[in-house]
Amino acid sequence: MADRLGLRETQPPDDPAQWGETRTTPADVVTIYHYLTTTVPQPARTVLLNALGGADQIAADGTDQYFGIPDGLTGDSWAVKQGWMTLDSSTTLDTTGLVAAAPGGPLRYTVVILTTQPADTSWNTGGSALTAADTALRPVLTAE
């Protein structure tokens, strides 16, 4: 799929069983969301956007994944894919998704924040930093 979508910087993990270690860039993530909203056939697009828009606050592994977009843009319509992992000397916290300029509006903007933080950074502190970044975007997203 990386070749099909033209993801120039996305690289598979060294160990194929560790899909969470795939390396990518914000530009490639934007390309994925663009593909989803313009090329994926409508029935599949609807299923995917409904799943991304219905992300539970608590993930299957017990992680509170409402940091970044869900907490920073509360009240707005969004469809998100969050990411988190601690590995070796770093913690990865990511918030990516499509957001609307107004509640109930079309998912018009793509937001991608990918971070690598020191492993001793608490998830609360790291997640709060992503939330603050997304909160700072609100005036830009609502400016018409």
A tleap script that builds the chain and sets N, CA, C and O, in Angstrom:
source leaprc.protein.ff14SB
mol = sequence {
  NMET ALA ASP ARG LEU GLY LEU ARG GLU THR
  GLN PRO PRO ASP ASP PRO ALA GLN TRP GLY
  GLU THR ARG THR THR PRO ALA ASP VAL VAL
  THR ILE TYR HIE TYR LEU THR THR THR VAL
  PRO GLN PRO ALA ARG THR VAL LEU LEU ASN
  ALA LEU GLY GLY ALA ASP GLN ILE ALA ALA
  ASP GLY THR ASP GLN TYR PHE GLY ILE PRO
  ASP GLY LEU THR GLY ASP SER TRP ALA VAL
  LYS GLN GLY TRP MET THR LEU ASP SER SER
  THR THR LEU ASP THR THR GLY LEU VAL ALA
  ALA ALA PRO GLY GLY PRO LEU ARG TYR THR
  VAL VAL ILE LEU THR THR GLN PRO ALA ASP
  THR SER TRP ASN THR GLY GLY SER ALA LEU
  THR ALA ALA ASP THR ALA LEU ARG PRO VAL
  LEU THR ALA CGLU
}
set mol.1.N position { 0.820 -1.197 0.000 }
set mol.1.CA position { 0.000 0.000 0.000 }
set mol.1.C position { 0.861 1.257 0.000 }
set mol.1.O position { 0.471 2.269 -0.582 }
set mol.2.N position { 2.018 1.210 0.638 }
set mol.2.CA position { 2.883 2.400 0.658 }
set mol.2.C position { 3.249 2.812 -0.766 }
set mol.2.O position { 3.222 3.999 -1.091 }
set mol.3.N position { 3.588 1.848 -1.614 }
set mol.3.CA position { 3.904 2.166 -3.006 }
set mol.3.C position { 2.668 2.661 -3.754 }
set mol.3.O position { 2.746 3.621 -4.520 }
set mol.4.N position { 1.548 2.017 -3.536 }
set mol.4.CA position { 0.308 2.381 -4.231 }
set mol.4.C position { -0.112 3.823 -3.920 }
set mol.4.O position { -0.586 4.542 -4.799 }
set mol.5.N position { 0.068 4.233 -2.663 }
set mol.5.CA position { -0.331 5.576 -2.254 }
set mol.5.C position { 0.761 6.614 -2.502 }
set mol.5.O position { 0.511 7.815 -2.398 }
set mol.6.N position { 1.965 6.158 -2.826 }
set mol.6.CA position { 3.065 7.088 -3.035 }
set mol.6.C position { 3.656 7.618 -1.746 }
set mol.6.O position { 4.079 8.772 -1.677 }
set mol.7.N position { 3.686 6.774 -0.719 }
set mol.7.CA position { 4.253 7.186 0.571 }
set mol.7.C position { 5.770 7.126 0.463 }
set mol.7.O position { 6.370 6.060 0.598 }
set mol.8.N position { 6.368 8.252 0.225 }
set mol.8.CA position { 7.798 8.313 -0.086 }
set mol.8.C position { 8.706 8.045 1.106 }
set mol.8.O position { 9.823 7.555 0.938 }
set mol.9.N position { 8.236 8.365 2.307 }
set mol.9.CA position { 9.102 8.260 3.491 }
set mol.9.C position { 8.704 7.138 4.448 }
set mol.9.O position { 9.382 6.929 5.453 }
set mol.10.N position { 7.637 6.424 4.167 }
set mol.10.CA position { 7.179 5.363 5.067 }
set mol.10.C position { 8.010 4.111 4.847 }
set mol.10.O position { 8.194 3.661 3.716 }
set mol.11.N position { 8.510 3.556 5.943 }
set mol.11.CA position { 9.367 2.372 5.893 }
set mol.11.C position { 8.814 1.292 6.827 }
set mol.11.O position { 8.381 1.596 7.939 }
set mol.12.N position { 8.827 0.050 6.386 }
set mol.12.CA position { 8.342 -1.029 7.258 }
set mol.12.C position { 9.285 -1.234 8.438 }
set mol.12.O position { 10.450 -0.840 8.386 }
set mol.13.N position { 8.782 -1.846 9.491 }
set mol.13.CA position { 9.647 -2.103 10.647 }
set mol.13.C position { 10.710 -3.152 10.311 }
set mol.13.O position { 10.543 -3.942 9.381 }
set mol.14.N position { 11.787 -3.150 11.067 }
set mol.14.CA position { 12.824 -4.161 10.879 }
set mol.14.C position { 12.270 -5.559 11.120 }
set mol.14.O position { 12.627 -6.506 10.420 }
set mol.15.N position { 11.391 -5.682 12.121 }
set mol.15.CA position { 10.736 -6.945 12.434 }
set mol.15.C position { 9.284 -6.837 11.958 }
set mol.15.O position { 8.508 -6.087 12.552 }
set mol.16.N position { 8.894 -7.564 10.902 }
set mol.16.CA position { 7.536 -7.443 10.356 }
set mol.16.C position { 6.421 -7.705 11.372 }
set mol.16.O position { 5.292 -7.261 11.165 }
set mol.17.N position { 6.713 -8.408 12.453 }
set mol.17.CA position { 5.704 -8.671 13.472 }
set mol.17.C position { 5.450 -7.438 14.350 }
set mol.17.O position { 4.487 -7.411 15.117 }
set mol.18.N position { 6.304 -6.431 14.240 }
set mol.18.CA position { 6.195 -5.227 15.065 }
set mol.18.C position { 5.666 -4.055 14.234 }
set mol.18.O position { 6.367 -3.060 14.047 }
set mol.19.N position { 4.430 -4.170 13.735 }
set mol.19.CA position { 3.867 -3.161 12.844 }
set mol.19.C position { 3.867 -1.773 13.469 }
set mol.19.O position { 3.912 -0.776 12.748 }
set mol.20.N position { 3.817 -1.688 14.789 }
set mol.20.CA position { 3.818 -0.403 15.480 }
set mol.20.C position { 5.123 0.364 15.319 }
set mol.20.O position { 5.195 1.549 15.644 }
set mol.21.N position { 6.151 -0.307 14.821 }
set mol.21.CA position { 7.446 0.345 14.622 }
set mol.21.C position { 7.640 0.830 13.186 }
set mol.21.O position { 8.751 1.189 12.794 }
set mol.22.N position { 6.565 0.842 12.405 }
set mol.22.CA position { 6.640 1.400 11.056 }
set mol.22.C position { 7.041 2.870 11.173 }
set mol.22.O position { 6.517 3.590 12.022 }
set mol.23.N position { 7.950 3.309 10.339 }
set mol.23.CA position { 8.399 4.706 10.350 }
set mol.23.C position { 7.682 5.464 9.244 }
set mol.23.O position { 7.572 4.990 8.113 }
set mol.24.N position { 7.196 6.653 9.592 }
set mol.24.CA position { 6.481 7.476 8.616 }
set mol.24.C position { 6.720 8.945 8.918 }
set mol.24.O position { 7.426 9.291 9.865 }
set mol.25.N position { 6.128 9.796 8.111 }
set mol.25.CA position { 6.255 11.238 8.278 }
set mol.25.C position { 4.869 11.875 8.276 }
set mol.25.O position { 3.907 11.263 7.811 }
set mol.26.N position { 4.760 13.099 8.790 }
set mol.26.CA position { 3.461 13.786 8.709 }
set mol.26.C position { 2.957 13.902 7.269 }
set mol.26.O position { 1.763 13.731 7.022 }
set mol.27.N position { 3.839 14.185 6.325 }
set mol.27.CA position { 3.409 14.314 4.928 }
set mol.27.C position { 2.801 13.007 4.411 }
set mol.27.O position { 1.801 13.035 3.694 }
set mol.28.N position { 3.389 11.873 4.764 }
set mol.28.CA position { 2.831 10.593 4.326 }
set mol.28.C position { 1.497 10.307 5.003 }
set mol.28.O position { 0.610 9.723 4.380 }
set mol.29.N position { 1.334 10.700 6.254 }
set mol.29.CA position { 0.049 10.503 6.930 }
set mol.29.C position { -1.021 11.366 6.263 }
set mol.29.O position { -2.152 10.914 6.087 }
set mol.30.N position { -0.683 12.591 5.892 }
set mol.30.CA position { -1.627 13.443 5.161 }
set mol.30.C position { -2.023 12.760 3.852 }
set mol.30.O position { -3.194 12.789 3.470 }
set mol.31.N position { -1.071 12.153 3.170 }
set mol.31.CA position { -1.356 11.432 1.922 }
set mol.31.C position { -2.352 10.301 2.164 }
set mol.31.O position { -3.249 10.080 1.351 }
set mol.32.N position { -2.200 9.592 3.266 }
set mol.32.CA position { -3.128 8.500 3.597 }
set mol.32.C position { -4.546 9.043 3.784 }
set mol.32.O position { -5.499 8.491 3.234 }
set mol.33.N position { -4.687 10.115 4.553 }
set mol.33.CA position { -6.019 10.691 4.764 }
set mol.33.C position { -6.603 11.230 3.451 }
set mol.33.O position { -7.808 11.117 3.224 }
set mol.34.N position { -5.779 11.801 2.602 }
set mol.34.CA position { -6.254 12.282 1.304 }
set mol.34.C position { -6.775 11.107 0.464 }
set mol.34.O position { -7.826 11.204 -0.169 }
set mol.35.N position { -6.039 10.019 0.468 }
set mol.35.CA position { -6.467 8.804 -0.256 }
set mol.35.C position { -7.803 8.308 0.296 }
set mol.35.O position { -8.707 7.945 -0.457 }
set mol.36.N position { -7.907 8.299 1.617 }
set mol.36.CA position { -9.140 7.829 2.251 }
set mol.36.C position { -10.331 8.685 1.827 }
set mol.36.O position { -11.408 8.153 1.561 }
set mol.37.N position { -10.153 9.985 1.763 }
set mol.37.CA position { -11.286 10.875 1.489 }
set mol.37.C position { -11.545 11.117 0.008 }
set mol.37.O position { -12.576 11.686 -0.350 }
set mol.38.N position { -10.629 10.696 -0.858 }
set mol.38.CA position { -10.828 10.965 -2.283 }
set mol.38.C position { -10.844 9.726 -3.168 }
set mol.38.O position { -11.414 9.761 -4.259 }
set mol.39.N position { -10.230 8.632 -2.723 }
set mol.39.CA position { -10.047 7.481 -3.615 }
set mol.39.C position { -10.730 6.213 -3.115 }
set mol.39.O position { -11.229 5.430 -3.924 }
set mol.40.N position { -10.764 5.995 -1.829 }
set mol.40.CA position { -11.423 4.803 -1.293 }
set mol.40.C position { -12.900 4.860 -1.694 }
set mol.40.O position { -13.542 5.893 -1.503 }
set mol.41.N position { -13.453 3.773 -2.247 }
set mol.41.CA position { -14.864 3.773 -2.652 }
set mol.41.C position { -15.776 4.144 -1.482 }
set mol.41.O position { -15.508 3.795 -0.332 }
set mol.42.N position { -16.851 4.853 -1.798 }
set mol.42.CA position { -17.734 5.418 -0.773 }
set mol.42.C position { -18.188 4.414 0.293 }
set mol.42.O position { -18.109 4.752 1.474 }
set mol.43.N position { -18.651 3.218 -0.033 }
set mol.43.CA position { -19.093 2.327 1.052 }
set mol.43.C position { -17.974 2.029 2.059 }
set mol.43.O position { -18.208 2.049 3.268 }
set mol.44.N position { -16.779 1.757 1.574 }
set mol.44.CA position { -15.647 1.485 2.472 }
set mol.44.C position { -15.228 2.751 3.206 }
set mol.44.O position { -14.875 2.699 4.384 }
set mol.45.N position { -15.264 3.878 2.522 }
set mol.45.CA position { -14.913 5.162 3.144 }
set mol.45.C position { -15.825 5.432 4.332 }
set mol.45.O position { -15.364 5.847 5.395 }
set mol.46.N position { -17.114 5.195 4.150 }
set mol.46.CA position { -18.079 5.420 5.230 }
set mol.46.C position { -17.760 4.541 6.436 }
set mol.46.O position { -17.778 5.012 7.574 }
set mol.47.N position { -17.470 3.273 6.189 }
set mol.47.CA position { -17.126 2.360 7.284 }
set mol.47.C position { -15.883 2.866 8.030 }
set mol.47.O position { -15.864 2.913 9.260 }
set mol.48.N position { -14.853 3.242 7.275 }
set mol.48.CA position { -13.605 3.694 7.893 }
set mol.48.C position { -13.797 4.991 8.667 }
set mol.48.O position { -13.323 5.106 9.797 }
set mol.49.N position { -14.480 5.968 8.083 }
set mol.49.CA position { -14.684 7.244 8.768 }
set mol.49.C position { -15.572 7.092 9.997 }
set mol.49.O position { -15.364 7.773 11.002 }
set mol.50.N position { -16.565 6.200 9.925 }
set mol.50.CA position { -17.395 5.944 11.106 }
set mol.50.C position { -16.568 5.331 12.227 }
set mol.50.O position { -16.736 5.684 13.395 }
set mol.51.N position { -15.679 4.417 11.873 }
set mol.51.CA position { -14.812 3.803 12.896 }
set mol.51.C position { -13.873 4.849 13.504 }
set mol.51.O position { -13.710 4.903 14.723 }
set mol.52.N position { -13.259 5.673 12.663 }
set mol.52.CA position { -12.347 6.703 13.165 }
set mol.52.C position { -13.097 7.772 13.965 }
set mol.52.O position { -12.554 8.323 14.923 }
set mol.53.N position { -14.318 8.059 13.583 }
set mol.53.CA position { -15.117 9.045 14.296 }
set mol.53.C position { -15.737 8.513 15.571 }
set mol.53.O position { -16.198 9.286 16.411 }
set mol.54.N position { -15.751 7.207 15.720 }
set mol.54.CA position { -16.330 6.590 16.916 }
set mol.54.C position { -15.294 5.986 17.836 }
set mol.54.O position { -15.593 5.066 18.598 }
set mol.55.N position { -14.071 6.500 17.768 }
set mol.55.CA position { -12.999 5.960 18.623 }
set mol.55.C position { -13.388 6.080 20.093 }
set mol.55.O position { -13.776 7.151 20.559 }
set mol.56.N position { -13.280 4.976 20.809 }
set mol.56.CA position { -13.577 4.971 22.239 }
set mol.56.C position { -12.509 5.743 23.004 }
set mol.56.O position { -11.345 5.772 22.603 }
set mol.57.N position { -12.908 6.362 24.099 }
set mol.57.CA position { -11.936 7.082 24.922 }
set mol.57.C position { -10.907 6.112 25.496 }
set mol.57.O position { -9.718 6.425 25.542 }
set mol.58.N position { -11.354 4.955 25.927 }
set mol.58.CA position { -10.437 3.960 26.477 }
set mol.58.C position { -10.239 2.863 25.433 }
set mol.58.O position { -11.187 2.183 25.041 }
set mol.59.N position { -9.002 2.704 24.996 }
set mol.59.CA position { -8.669 1.711 23.974 }
set mol.59.C position { -8.736 0.304 24.556 }
set mol.59.O position { -8.828 0.128 25.771 }
set mol.60.N position { -8.689 -0.679 23.690 }
set mol.60.CA position { -8.778 -2.081 24.102 }
set mol.60.C position { -7.691 -2.458 25.108 }
set mol.60.O position { -7.903 -3.337 25.944 }
set mol.61.N position { -6.527 -1.800 25.036 }
set mol.61.CA position { -5.453 -2.119 25.976 }
set mol.61.C position { -5.542 -1.321 27.276 }
set mol.61.O position { -4.648 -1.411 28.118 }
set mol.62.N position { -6.617 -0.536 27.446 }
set mol.62.CA position { -6.810 0.238 28.666 }
set mol.62.C position { -6.251 1.656 28.614 }
set mol.62.O position { -6.369 2.395 29.591 }
set mol.63.N position { -5.653 2.045 27.509 }
set mol.63.CA position { -5.069 3.381 27.379 }
set mol.63.C position { -6.152 4.417 27.116 }
set mol.63.O position { -7.023 4.219 26.269 }
set mol.64.N position { -6.087 5.530 27.854 }
set mol.64.CA position { -6.963 6.666 27.576 }
set mol.64.C position { -6.399 7.354 26.346 }
set mol.64.O position { -5.352 7.998 26.414 }
set mol.65.N position { -7.089 7.219 25.223 }
set mol.65.CA position { -6.576 7.760 23.970 }
set mol.65.C position { -7.202 9.094 23.587 }
set mol.65.O position { -7.092 9.529 22.441 }
set mol.66.N position { -7.854 9.739 24.538 }
set mol.66.CA position { -8.411 11.064 24.263 }
set mol.66.C position { -7.404 12.137 24.661 }
set mol.66.O position { -7.618 12.901 25.601 }
set mol.67.N position { -6.305 12.171 23.919 }
set mol.67.CA position { -5.328 13.246 24.012 }
set mol.67.C position { -5.205 13.821 22.610 }
set mol.67.O position { -5.654 13.207 21.643 }
set mol.68.N position { -4.610 14.975 22.498 }
set mol.68.CA position { -4.464 15.567 21.164 }
set mol.68.C position { -5.798 16.018 20.607 }
set mol.68.O position { -6.498 16.812 21.235 }
set mol.69.N position { -6.155 15.526 19.443 }
set mol.69.CA position { -7.364 15.977 18.753 }
set mol.69.C position { -8.627 15.796 19.605 }
set mol.69.O position { -9.366 16.768 19.763 }
set mol.70.N position { -8.919 14.617 20.160 }
set mol.70.CA position { -10.177 14.465 20.899 }
set mol.70.C position { -10.314 15.419 22.094 }
set mol.70.O position { -11.409 15.915 22.360 }
set mol.71.N position { -9.225 15.676 22.810 }
set mol.71.CA position { -9.291 16.585 23.960 }
set mol.71.C position { -9.078 18.036 23.561 }
set mol.71.O position { -9.668 18.930 24.167 }
set mol.72.N position { -8.251 18.288 22.561 }
set mol.72.CA position { -7.945 19.660 22.172 }
set mol.72.C position { -9.009 20.305 21.313 }
set mol.72.O position { -9.118 21.531 21.265 }
set mol.73.N position { -9.792 19.489 20.635 }
set mol.73.CA position { -10.840 20.012 19.756 }
set mol.73.C position { -12.191 19.455 20.169 }
set mol.73.O position { -12.974 19.013 19.328 }
set mol.74.N position { -12.463 19.478 21.483 }
set mol.74.CA position { -13.735 18.977 21.992 }
set mol.74.C position { -14.873 19.788 21.392 }
set mol.74.O position { -14.752 20.996 21.189 }
set mol.75.N position { -15.955 19.125 21.117 }
set mol.75.CA position { -17.109 19.780 20.529 }
set mol.75.C position { -17.054 19.829 19.016 }
set mol.75.O position { -18.071 20.077 18.369 }
set mol.76.N position { -15.891 19.598 18.447 }
set mol.76.CA position { -15.759 19.580 16.995 }
set mol.76.C position { -15.981 18.158 16.491 }
set mol.76.O position { -15.845 17.189 17.238 }
set mol.77.N position { -16.322 18.052 15.221 }
set mol.77.CA position { -16.413 16.734 14.599 }
set mol.77.C position { -15.002 16.305 14.221 }
set mol.77.O position { -14.230 17.104 13.692 }
set mol.78.N position { -14.668 15.064 14.485 }
set mol.78.CA position { -13.352 14.541 14.121 }
set mol.78.C position { -13.433 13.046 13.848 }
set mol.78.O position { -14.374 12.366 14.257 }
set mol.79.N position { -12.421 12.559 13.147 }
set mol.79.CA position { -12.218 11.130 12.895 }
set mol.79.C position { -10.726 10.912 13.113 }
set mol.79.O position { -9.910 11.434 12.354 }
set mol.80.N position { -10.357 10.146 14.143 }
set mol.80.CA position { -8.955 10.100 14.569 }
set mol.80.C position { -8.358 8.705 14.572 }
set mol.80.O position { -9.054 7.695 14.678 }
set mol.81.N position { -7.045 8.695 14.452 }
set mol.81.CA position { -6.237 7.497 14.682 }
set mol.81.C position { -5.114 7.936 15.605 }
set mol.81.O position { -4.222 8.685 15.208 }
set mol.82.N position { -5.168 7.465 16.833 }
set mol.82.CA position { -4.170 7.791 17.833 }
set mol.82.C position { -3.087 6.707 17.833 }
set mol.82.O position { -3.319 5.582 17.389 }
set mol.83.N position { -1.918 7.060 18.330 }
set mol.83.CA position { -0.843 6.091 18.434 }
set mol.83.C position { -0.049 6.308 19.708 }
set mol.83.O position { 0.114 7.439 20.163 }
set mol.84.N position { 0.450 5.205 20.288 }
set mol.84.CA position { 1.256 5.301 21.497 }
set mol.84.C position { 2.119 4.073 21.633 }
set mol.84.O position { 1.735 2.974 21.232 }
set mol.85.N position { 3.296 4.273 22.207 }
set mol.85.CA position { 4.215 3.152 22.412 }
set mol.85.C position { 5.421 3.656 23.198 }
set mol.85.O position { 5.917 4.756 22.955 }
set mol.86.N position { 5.883 2.847 24.134 }
set mol.86.CA position { 7.167 3.106 24.776 }
set mol.86.C position { 8.101 2.000 24.338 }
set mol.86.O position { 7.779 0.816 24.439 }
set mol.87.N position { 9.270 2.401 23.846 }
set mol.87.CA position { 10.240 1.441 23.335 }
set mol.87.C position { 11.630 1.969 23.635 }
set mol.87.O position { 11.971 3.093 23.267 }
set mol.88.N position { 12.425 1.156 24.301 }
set mol.88.CA position { 13.796 1.522 24.624 }
set mol.88.C position { 13.836 2.853 25.367 }
set mol.88.O position { 13.364 2.937 26.501 }
set mol.89.N position { 14.387 3.887 24.755 }
set mol.89.CA position { 14.595 5.158 25.457 }
set mol.89.C position { 13.589 6.238 25.069 }
set mol.89.O position { 13.803 7.416 25.354 }
set mol.90.N position { 12.491 5.843 24.421 }
set mol.90.CA position { 11.538 6.878 24.004 }
set mol.90.C position { 10.090 6.415 24.122 }
set mol.90.O position { 9.785 5.222 24.128 }
set mol.91.N position { 9.230 7.394 24.212 }
set mol.91.CA position { 7.787 7.183 24.170 }
set mol.91.C position { 7.255 7.909 22.946 }
set mol.91.O position { 7.569 9.076 22.712 }
set mol.92.N position { 6.458 7.211 22.181 }
set mol.92.CA position { 5.814 7.794 21.009 }
set mol.92.C position { 4.358 8.052 21.360 }
set mol.92.O position { 3.658 7.157 21.832 }
set mol.93.N position { 3.909 9.269 21.130 }
set mol.93.CA position { 2.499 9.630 21.249 }
set mol.93.C position { 2.139 10.396 19.989 }
set mol.93.O position { 2.782 11.391 19.656 }
set mol.94.N position { 1.112 9.933 19.287 }
set mol.94.CA position { 0.695 10.546 18.034 }
set mol.94.C position { -0.795 10.808 18.059 }
set mol.94.O position { -1.562 10.032 18.627 }
set mol.95.N position { -1.197 11.892 17.450 }
set mol.95.CA position { -2.607 12.184 17.234 }
set mol.95.C position { -2.759 12.629 15.792 }
set mol.95.O position { -2.140 13.605 15.366 }
set mol.96.N position { -3.579 11.916 15.047 }
set mol.96.CA position { -3.794 12.238 13.641 }
set mol.96.C position { -5.279 12.122 13.340 }
set mol.96.O position { -5.997 11.352 13.977 }
set mol.97.N position { -5.725 12.888 12.373 }
set mol.97.CA position { -7.114 12.735 11.998 }
set mol.97.C position { -7.627 13.823 11.101 }
set mol.97.O position { -6.910 14.734 10.686 }
set mol.98.N position { -8.904 13.686 10.822 }
set mol.98.CA position { -9.652 14.654 10.043 }
set mol.98.C position { -10.542 15.426 11.011 }
set mol.98.O position { -11.161 14.837 11.897 }
set mol.99.N position { -10.605 16.739 10.841 }
set mol.99.CA position { -11.428 17.554 11.725 }
set mol.99.C position { -12.280 18.515 10.910 }
set mol.99.O position { -11.947 18.873 9.780 }
set mol.100.N position { -13.385 18.918 11.518 }
set mol.100.CA position { -14.300 19.865 10.890 }
set mol.100.C position { -14.021 21.269 11.417 }
set mol.100.O position { -13.486 21.435 12.513 }
set mol.101.N position { -14.386 22.269 10.632 }
set mol.101.CA position { -14.229 23.659 11.057 }
set mol.101.C position { -15.313 24.052 12.062 }
set mol.101.O position { -15.167 25.035 12.788 }
set mol.102.N position { -16.401 23.277 12.098 }
set mol.102.CA position { -17.501 23.549 13.014 }
set mol.102.C position { -18.163 22.226 13.378 }
set mol.102.O position { -18.139 21.285 12.585 }
set mol.103.N position { -18.757 22.142 14.571 }
set mol.103.CA position { -19.439 20.902 14.956 }
set mol.103.C position { -20.453 20.472 13.901 }
set mol.103.O position { -21.278 21.267 13.450 }
set mol.104.N position { -20.377 19.220 13.523 }
set mol.104.CA position { -21.293 18.670 12.532 }
set mol.104.C position { -20.933 18.994 11.093 }
set mol.104.O position { -21.591 18.523 10.165 }
set mol.105.N position { -19.893 19.795 10.903 }
set mol.105.CA position { -19.492 20.169 9.552 }
set mol.105.C position { -18.687 19.066 8.891 }
set mol.105.O position { -18.385 18.045 9.509 }
set mol.106.N position { -18.343 19.282 7.627 }
set mol.106.CA position { -17.547 18.267 6.922 }
set mol.106.C position { -16.138 18.170 7.496 }
set mol.106.O position { -15.583 19.153 7.987 }
set mol.107.N position { -15.580 16.985 7.426 }
set mol.107.CA position { -14.214 16.748 7.896 }
set mol.107.C position { -13.272 17.348 6.854 }
set mol.107.O position { -12.889 16.688 5.888 }
set mol.108.N position { -12.918 18.583 7.066 }
set mol.108.CA position { -12.272 19.390 6.055 }
set mol.108.C position { -10.759 19.502 6.190 }
set mol.108.O position { -10.060 19.720 5.201 }
set mol.109.N position { -10.260 19.355 7.389 }
set mol.109.CA position { -8.832 19.550 7.649 }
set mol.109.C position { -8.182 18.263 8.135 }
set mol.109.O position { -8.801 17.468 8.842 }
set mol.110.N position { -6.935 18.070 7.749 }
set mol.110.CA position { -6.144 16.951 8.256 }
set mol.110.C position { -5.153 17.504 9.272 }
set mol.110.O position { -4.439 18.469 8.997 }
set mol.111.N position { -5.116 16.888 10.444 }
set mol.111.CA position { -4.195 17.288 11.502 }
set mol.111.C position { -3.306 16.090 11.822 }
set mol.111.O position { -3.798 14.985 12.050 }
set mol.112.N position { -2.005 16.317 11.838 }
set mol.112.CA position { -1.049 15.248 12.132 }
set mol.112.C position { -0.002 15.789 13.095 }
set mol.112.O position { 0.724 16.730 12.774 }
set mol.113.N position { 0.069 15.191 14.271 }
set mol.113.CA position { 1.121 15.519 15.232 }
set mol.113.C position { 1.745 14.200 15.666 }
set mol.113.O position { 1.106 13.385 16.331 }
set mol.114.N position { 2.999 14.004 15.281 }
set mol.114.CA position { 3.756 12.798 15.623 }
set mol.114.C position { 4.874 13.221 16.573 }
set mol.114.O position { 5.623 14.151 16.273 }
set mol.115.N position { 4.991 12.548 17.711 }
set mol.115.CA position { 6.027 12.932 18.670 }
set mol.115.C position { 6.828 11.733 19.143 }
set mol.115.O position { 6.337 10.606 19.202 }
set mol.116.N position { 8.068 12.014 19.473 }
set mol.116.CA position { 8.923 11.081 20.195 }
set mol.116.C position { 9.428 11.842 21.408 }
set mol.116.O position { 10.017 12.916 21.282 }
set mol.117.N position { 9.193 11.282 22.575 }
set mol.117.CA position { 9.545 11.949 23.817 }
set mol.117.C position { 10.420 11.017 24.647 }
set mol.117.O position { 10.425 9.808 24.418 }
set mol.118.N position { 11.163 11.571 25.615 }
set mol.118.CA position { 11.951 10.692 26.475 }
set mol.118.C position { 11.051 9.656 27.156 }
set mol.118.O position { 9.917 9.964 27.522 }
set mol.119.N position { 11.545 8.454 27.322 }
set mol.119.CA position { 10.746 7.359 27.879 }
set mol.119.C position { 10.228 7.672 29.279 }
set mol.119.O position { 9.202 7.132 29.692 }
set mol.120.N position { 10.923 8.538 30.011 }
set mol.120.CA position { 10.466 8.854 31.366 }
set mol.120.C position { 9.408 9.961 31.397 }
set mol.120.O position { 8.965 10.360 32.474 }
set mol.121.N position { 9.004 10.454 30.234 }
set mol.121.CA position { 7.904 11.426 30.166 }
set mol.121.C position { 6.611 10.679 30.473 }
set mol.121.O position { 6.308 9.663 29.848 }
set mol.122.N position { 5.855 11.188 31.436 }
set mol.122.CA position { 4.593 10.504 31.756 }
set mol.122.C position { 3.638 10.640 30.571 }
set mol.122.O position { 3.689 11.616 29.823 }
set mol.123.N position { 2.777 9.653 30.419 }
set mol.123.CA position { 1.808 9.692 29.326 }
set mol.123.C position { 0.877 10.881 29.499 }
set mol.123.O position { 0.438 11.471 28.512 }
set mol.124.N position { 0.569 11.241 30.745 }
set mol.124.CA position { -0.288 12.389 31.005 }
set mol.124.C position { 0.381 13.676 30.524 }
set mol.124.O position { -0.258 14.506 29.878 }
set mol.125.N position { 1.663 13.839 30.839 }
set mol.125.CA position { 2.397 15.030 30.414 }
set mol.125.C position { 2.528 15.071 28.898 }
set mol.125.O position { 2.291 16.110 28.281 }
set mol.126.N position { 2.902 13.950 28.300 }
set mol.126.CA position { 3.045 13.898 26.846 }
set mol.126.C position { 1.727 14.137 26.136 }
set mol.126.O position { 1.663 14.896 25.169 }
set mol.127.N position { 0.678 13.491 26.616 }
set mol.127.CA position { -0.641 13.671 26.011 }
set mol.127.C position { -1.135 15.097 26.152 }
set mol.127.O position { -1.770 15.630 25.242 }
set mol.128.N position { -0.846 15.723 27.293 }
set mol.128.CA position { -1.250 17.117 27.503 }
set mol.128.C position { -0.559 18.049 26.515 }
set mol.128.O position { -1.152 19.031 26.068 }
set mol.129.N position { 0.680 17.749 26.176 }
set mol.129.CA position { 1.405 18.568 25.202 }
set mol.129.C position { 0.728 18.477 23.822 }
set mol.129.O position { 0.594 19.487 23.132 }
set mol.130.N position { 0.307 17.281 23.424 }
set mol.130.CA position { -0.384 17.133 22.147 }
set mol.130.C position { -1.738 17.835 22.180 }
set mol.130.O position { -2.145 18.451 21.194 }
set mol.131.N position { -2.430 17.745 23.302 }
set mol.131.CA position { -3.717 18.430 23.446 }
set mol.131.C position { -3.532 19.935 23.327 }
set mol.131.O position { -4.325 20.610 22.670 }
set mol.132.N position { -2.489 20.462 23.959 }
set mol.132.CA position { -2.221 21.907 23.881 }
set mol.132.C position { -1.953 22.329 22.434 }
set mol.132.O position { -2.410 23.386 21.997 }
set mol.133.N position { -1.220 21.513 21.703 }
set mol.133.CA position { -0.937 21.832 20.303 }
set mol.133.C position { -2.226 21.867 19.487 }
set mol.133.O position { -2.417 22.764 18.666 }
set mol.134.N position { -3.096 20.908 19.706 }
set mol.134.CA position { -4.353 20.884 18.966 }
set mol.134.C position { -5.272 22.022 19.384 }
set mol.134.O position { -5.963 22.592 18.541 }
set mol.135.N position { -5.294 22.364 20.668 }
set mol.135.CA position { -6.099 23.483 21.130 }
set mol.135.C position { -5.651 24.772 20.439 }
set mol.135.O position { -6.476 25.619 20.096 }
set mol.136.N position { -4.341 24.915 20.239 }
set mol.136.CA position { -3.803 26.107 19.572 }
set mol.136.C position { -4.244 26.193 18.112 }
set mol.136.O position { -4.240 27.279 17.532 }
set mol.137.N position { -4.620 25.080 17.519 }
set mol.137.CA position { -5.079 25.068 16.122 }
set mol.137.C position { -6.506 25.579 15.948 }
set mol.137.O position { -6.881 26.001 14.854 }
set mol.138.N position { -7.295 25.546 17.001 }
set mol.138.CA position { -8.720 25.882 16.878 }
set mol.138.C position { -8.956 27.208 16.140 }
set mol.138.O position { -9.802 27.231 15.247 }
set mol.139.N position { -8.263 28.311 16.455 }
set mol.139.CA position { -8.542 29.553 15.731 }
set mol.139.C position { -8.266 29.441 14.229 }
set mol.139.O position { -8.959 30.067 13.428 }
set mol.140.N position { -7.276 28.661 13.847 }
set mol.140.CA position { -6.956 28.488 12.431 }
set mol.140.C position { -8.051 27.674 11.741 }
set mol.140.O position { -8.455 27.990 10.622 }
set mol.141.N position { -8.522 26.636 12.408 }
set mol.141.CA position { -9.519 25.764 11.806 }
set mol.141.C position { -10.880 26.446 11.675 }
set mol.141.O position { -11.657 26.115 10.780 }
set mol.142.N position { -11.165 27.385 12.555 }
set mol.142.CA position { -12.491 28.021 12.532 }
set mol.142.C position { -12.477 29.361 11.807 }
set mol.142.O position { -13.527 29.985 11.659 }
set mol.143.N position { -11.318 29.816 11.354 }
set mol.143.CA position { -11.233 31.081 10.608 }
set mol.143.C position { -11.769 30.852 9.190 }
set mol.143.O position { -11.291 29.961 8.487 }
set mol.144.N position { -12.685 31.590 8.797 }
set mol.144.CA position { -13.259 31.473 7.444 }
set mol.144.C position { -13.138 32.776 6.725 }
set mol.144.O position { -13.560 32.888 5.575 }
savepdb mol mol.pdb
quit
